[in-house]
Amino acid sequence: MAKLQSINPSTGEVVGDVPVASVEEVHAAVARARAAQPAWAARPIHERVALLETAAANMADQIDTLAELLTREMGKPFQEARGEVSGTALMLARDPAAVAQALASETLQNAKTRTTVYRDPFGVVACISPWNFPIMMPHQQIVPALVAGNTVVVKPSEETPLVAQAYFDILLGVLPDGVLNVVHGAEEQGKALVAADVNLIVFTGSREAGKHILAEASKGLKRVILELGGKDPLIVLDDADIAVAARFSAGNSFRNAGQVCISTERIYVESAVHDHFVAALKAAAELMVVGDGMDAKTRVGPMIHAQQRAHVMAQVAEAIDQGAAVAWDGGGATGDSFLAPIILTDCTHEMAIARDETFGPVACVFRVESEEEAIRLANDTPYGLGACVFGSPERAKGVARRLTAGMIGVNQGLGSAGSTPWVGSGQSGYGFHSGRDGHRQFAQVRVVSEKI
């Protein structure tokens, strides 16, 4: 049987391996899910919720073990990895009940008719999850699907199969046979799953892969939820707290080595504060130690592999050739997968690094003469996942409402006050997940009316 090896990007050592599913095994997993779905849907929703809440209690006992495996497998600094795992454990404890509440039936009535709006399962859901948040993101795909009464076949990223499987094992320990099915592999297995007898496809990954999935799904008019890439802008107005804006920019541009869909990749700074901001951003970047994620001092771990590092460096080199200036190049750790934070100034929209997703620890700074110019350039992209604006609160909020992004932070990141959708606009999303409205994407609306 073919094996898929997982490599530690910090050391190049093999962390472990998993069996690769054949195309036939992918279809067999879908068949198991199809056979198990009627009985799973027939269970009262509170029983489905209770089973998943039991899994949350089991996960709480494995936080550090899972976090260490996550760091060894994809390089994320241990404290960030621990935050992802512990955060997912908390979500696993609270999300099932929240999904059930979102899916509750609703009744409307007039003098002649009573109508009930039900939210029923689709059937079988295919989930394809990424490597940069290898526990949290599959959780956001799988749990609402299961609570809604669907069964699931999941293919985690080939870059992080071990930690994903460890999370799935926690769920598999409480779920009936066939309700959750795992297949490992790469592009061949993903394509086979998309083409299989599934009703809904949930994917988080690149825009190009999302286009292929949408095209394939269209052949059977399958439902899709696609969370795709981003090229997130940050606007710094001339009345912003520059120190706060710079610290945020450094953290959001360079965390997880820039391998985050909502990383800040484009920074538009009004001319009056441009030089002050660049100096503050450089000072913040200087504090970000690059190294092995298991080292407590590390703030920026390795990139997932050498090929991703090469992609980033090619974008940077081309931008420099076209006139960008290097304000900071941290140097730091050596190795095929390590890349210290880079700050580029004098960037223009003619450069590929201003248009195409970088997914690396690079902050591109653009000098603008007005907030109107900043808004125009921030919106000059096919993407529209997240954006941030720093400035006096009312002015920044006014700018935020004019940005074509799905999620916008004002003097902060994208974290919301409550349960809200994770949603992109433009080519960053097709459908959405999380929050009440996102949970409802995993269910078929059925309207039943009767005479009274």
Buried (B, 14 or more C-beta within 10 A) or exposed (E): EEEBEBBBBBBEEEBBBBBBBBBEBBBBBBBBBBEBBEEBBEBEBEEBBBBBBBBBEBBBEBBEEBBBBBBBBBBBBBEBBBBBBBBBBEBBBEBBBBBBBBBEEEEEEEEEEEEBBBBBBBBBBBBBBBBBBBBBBBBBBBBBBBBBBBBBBBBBBBBBBBBBBBBBEBBBEBBEEBBBBBBBBEEEBBBBBBBBBBBBBBBBBBBEBBBBBBEBBEEEEBBBBBBBBBBBBBBBBBBBBBEEBBBBBBBBBBBBBBBBBBBBBBBBBBEEBBEBBBEBBBBBBEEBBBBBBBBEEBBBBBBBBBEBBEBBBEBBEEBBEBEBEEBBBBEBBEBEBBBBBBBBBBBBEEBEBBBBBBBBBBBBBBBBEEBEBBBBBBBBBEBBBBBBBBBBEEBBBBBBEBBBBBBBBBBEBBEEEEBBBBBBBBBBBBBBBBBBBBBBBBBBEEEEEEEE
